Amino acid sequence: MLKDKKLFLLDIDGTIALDTTLIDGTLEFMEHVLSIGGKYIFITNNSTTSIDDYIKKFEKFKIKVDATSFVTSSYATALYLKENYKDKKIFVLGTKSFIQELKSFDIKVTEEQEDDISCAVVGFDNELNYKKIEDICELLTTRNIDYIATNPDLVCPTSFGFIPDCGSICQMIGNAVKREPIYIGKPNKAIVEMCLKQTGYSKEEALVIGDRLYTDIACGINGGVDTAVLFTGEAKKEDLADTEFKPTYSFESIKELYEEVSV
């Protein structure tokens, strides 16, 4: 039952915001969560922005957040690299913010083709140029190194529609090198597990909220928690008829979800 939920795991792009504009009802929903003694955590696959930068962005939104309010695909990727590639050099295709976050975990990163690279990592890169694509294609073609990516999202919602996301970048690379990465972010259930462990809430108290069926809703299903899809981003009502990722609930927007939980 929605009334029993205390932990709300929310996507960002297409769910509560489009670019730098909040979707109507977002602030009211966040205030409601705090009023019932609950917790919201933003679980985003957008790896262009570090947690520190997200905190600054959300301060402008007037949403109360701290470092525990975000589990991003870049953060999850940093933890994965820290555990599996300690003291090894990592080639990164990503934004300056993403690279800085990896460095904050003492991960050895490079954007150059150096001899001792153990793994190539791709993130959603809105600073992308063709040289970056050429370099990673050469690495993945000529060397037997591991290959991971932050998230499989094909598109990222914007105010005018969509732009290519990390999954589309990896498809382009894959067409050239005939390799697919291991994806770390949603729908990996580890994202939900991190949030449950961090907060102490049970699976029954948690709700994953997002606009994508194959990442957000799939992540909740994989993590064993209820889900709610919002139709303000990628997913449309007609998609529910033919998907393996059936949400527990569906709403037009976060405003409609707020109206349902706050009565």
Long-range contacts (C-beta under 8 A, 24 or more apart in sequence): 2-207, 2-249, 2-260, 2-261, 3-261, 4-204, 4-205, 5-38, 5-205, 5-206, 5-207, 5-226, 5-261, 6-36, 6-37, 6-38, 6-39, 6-201, 6-205, 6-206, 7-38, 7-39, 7-40, 7-41, 7-195, 7-196, 7-199, 7-201, 7-205, 7-206, 7-207, 8-33, 8-38, 8-39, 8-40, 8-41, 8-206, 8-207, 8-209, 9-40, 9-41, 9-42, 9-43, 9-191, 9-192, 9-195, 9-206, 9-207, 9-208, 9-209, 9-220, 9-225, 10-40, 10-41, 10-42, 10-43, 10-209, 10-210, 11-42, 11-43, 11-44, 11-45, 11-186, 11-209, 11-210, 11-211, 11-212, 11-216, 11-233, 12-42, 12-44, 12-46, 13-44, 13-46, 13-156, 13-157, 13-211, 13-233, 14-156, 14-157, 14-210, 14-211, 14-212, 14-230, 14-232, 14-233, 14-234, 15-209, 15-210, 15-211, 15-216, 15-230, 15-232, 15-233, 15-254, 16-42, 16-254, 17-61, 18-157, 18-158, 18-159, 18-232, 19-158, 19-159, 20-57, 20-60, 21-159, 22-61, 23-232, 23-253, 23-254, 23-255, 24-253, 24-254, 24-255, 25-253, 25-254, 25-255, 25-256, 25-257, 25-258, 25-259, 26-61, 26-63, 26-254, 27-61, 27-62, 27-63, 28-255, 28-258, 28-262, 29-254, 29-255, 29-257, 29-258, 29-261, 30-63, 30-64, 32-258, 32-261, 32-262, 34-64, 39-199, 39-201, 40-69, 41-68, 41-69, 41-70, 41-71, 41-195, 41-198, 41-199, 42-69, 42-70, 42-71, 42-72, 43-70, 43-71, 43-72, 43-186, 43-191, 43-192, 43-195, 43-208, 43-219, 44-70, 44-72, 44-73, 45-72, 45-73, 45-124, 45-150, 45-151, 45-152, 45-153, 45-165, 45-166, 45-185, 45-186, 45-215, 46-72, 46-73, 46-124, 46-151, 46-156, 47-72, 47-73, 47-74, 47-77, 47-94, 47-95, 47-98, 47-123, 47-124, 47-150, 47-151, 47-166, 47-185, 48-94, 48-95, 48-97, 48-98, 48-123, 48-124, 48-125, 48-126, 48-127, 49-74, 49-95, 49-97, 49-98, 50-74, 50-97, 50-98, 50-100, 50-101, 50-104, 51-75, 51-101, 52-101, 53-97, 68-198, 71-191, 71-194, 71-195, 71-198, 72-185, 73-123, 73-124, 73-150, 73-151, 73-166, 73-184, 73-185, 73-186, 74-98, 74-101, 74-102, 74-123, 74-150, 75-101, 76-150, 76-184, 76-185, 76-188, 76-190, 76-191, 76-194, 77-102, 77-121, 77-123, 77-148, 77-150, 77-184, 77-185, 78-102, 78-104, 78-105, 78-107, 79-105, 80-148, 80-184, 81-105, 81-107, 81-119, 81-121, 81-148, 82-106, 82-107, 85-118, 85-119, 88-116, 88-118, 88-119, 89-114, 89-116, 89-117, 89-118, 90-117, 90-118, 90-119, 90-120, 90-121, 91-117, 91-119, 91-120, 91-121, 91-135, 91-136, 91-139, 91-145, 92-120, 92-121, 92-123, 93-120, 93-121, 93-122, 93-123, 93-125, 93-128, 93-132, 93-133, 93-135, 93-136, 93-169, 94-121, 94-122, 94-123, 94-124, 94-125, 94-150, 95-123, 95-124, 95-125, 95-126, 95-127, 96-127, 98-123, 98-125, 98-150, 111-135, 113-138, 113-139, 117-143, 117-145, 118-145, 118-146, 119-145, 119-146, 119-147, 119-148, 120-145, 120-146, 120-147, 120-148, 121-148, 121-149, 121-150, 122-147, 122-148, 122-149, 122-150, 122-166, 122-169, 122-170, 122-173, 122-181, 123-149, 123-150, 123-151, 123-166, 124-150, 124-151, 124-153, 124-156, 124-165, 124-166, 124-169, 125-166, 125-169, 126-163, 128-169, 133-172, 133-173, 136-173, 137-173, 137-176, 137-177, 140-173, 140-177, 140-179, 141-176, 141-177, 146-182, 147-179, 147-180, 147-181, 147-182, 148-181, 148-182, 148-183, 148-184, 149-181, 149-182, 149-183, 149-184, 150-183, 150-184, 150-185, 151-183, 151-184, 151-185, 151-186, 151-215, 152-183, 152-185, 152-187, 152-214, 152-215, 153-212, 153-215, 155-234, 157-211, 157-232, 157-233, 157-234, 162-234, 185-215, 186-210, 186-215, 186-216, 186-218, 186-219, 187-214, 187-215, 187-216, 187-218, 187-219, 187-221, 187-222, 188-219, 188-222, 189-219, 189-222, 189-223, 189-224, 191-219, 191-223, 192-219, 192-220, 192-222, 192-223, 192-224, 192-225, 193-223, 196-223, 207-248, 209-254, 209-257, 211-235, 213-239, 213-240, 213-243, 213-245, 213-247, 214-243, 214-245, 217-245, 217-246, 217-247, 218-245, 220-247, 220-248, 221-245, 228-257, 230-254, 230-257
